[in-house]
């Protein structure tokens, strides 16, 4: 499945916003959710600091919800651990 133009635009802005607010966090990949054809998973590196991790979860969740409400596109931000397994979903 491929992102459409608007989805790609929203992903690019979300990635930029997250990496600007959390410079220690880097975008890893995007993949369609196996749970829903209308969802996309965005994998990011996980901050080492637990407070930064909590702040990232809160910020990314709010941004993803704004996108869902404003545009109807569902993105899930997943901070991942080094071995690539999902740590937590927002």
C-alpha positions in Angstrom: 0.0 0.0 0.0 1.3 3.5 -0.9 0.7 6.8 0.9 -1.2 9.3 -1.1 0.1 12.9 -1.6 -1.7 14.4 1.4 -0.7 11.5 3.7 3.0 11.9 2.7 2.8 15.6 3.3 1.3 15.0 6.8 3.9 12.3 7.6 6.8 14.6 6.4 5.5 17.4 8.7 4.9 15.1 11.7 8.4 13.6 11.3 9.9 17.1 11.1 8.0 18.4 14.1 9.0 15.3 16.2 12.7 15.5 15.3 12.8 19.2 15.9 11.2 18.9 19.4 13.1 15.8 20.2 16.5 16.0 18.4 17.7 12.7 20.0 14.9 10.9 18.3 15.2 9.8 14.6 12.6 8.6 12.1 13.2 4.9 11.2 10.4 3.8 8.9 6.8 3.8 8.0 4.6 0.8 7.3 0.9 0.0 6.9 -0.7 -1.2 10.1 -1.5 -5.0 10.0 -4.5 -4.2 12.1 -6.3 -1.7 9.8 -6.0 -0.7 6.2 -6.6 2.9 7.2 -3.6 3.2 9.6 0.1 3.7 9.3 2.8 3.0 11.8 5.7 5.5 12.1 8.7 4.0 13.8 11.1 6.3 15.6 14.1 5.6 17.8 13.3 5.6 21.6 14.9 8.3 23.8 17.0 6.8 26.6 15.7 9.2 29.2 12.3 8.1 30.6 11.1 11.7 31.0 11.8 12.5 27.4 10.2 9.2 26.4 7.0 10.2 28.3 7.1 13.7 26.7 7.5 12.2 23.2 4.5 9.9 23.8 2.4 12.8 25.0 3.4 15.1 22.1 3.2 12.5 19.4 -0.2 11.3 20.6 -1.6 14.8 20.6 -0.2 15.5 17.1 -1.5 12.2 15.7 -4.9 12.9 17.2 -4.9 16.4 15.6 -4.2 14.9 12.2 -6.9 12.3 12.6 -9.5 14.9 13.6 -8.4 17.5 11.0 -7.7 15.2 8.0 -9.1 11.8 8.8 -5.7 10.0 8.5 -4.6 7.7 11.3 -0.9 7.6 12.1 0.5 5.7 15.1 3.9 6.8 16.4 5.9 3.9 17.7 9.2 4.6 19.6 11.2 1.4 19.1 14.0 -0.1 21.0 17.3 -0.9 19.3 16.4 -4.3 18.1 13.4 -2.9 16.2 10.6 -4.3 18.4 7.8 -1.8 19.3 8.2 -0.4 22.8 4.8 1.4 23.1 2.1 2.6 20.8 0.5 6.1 20.8 
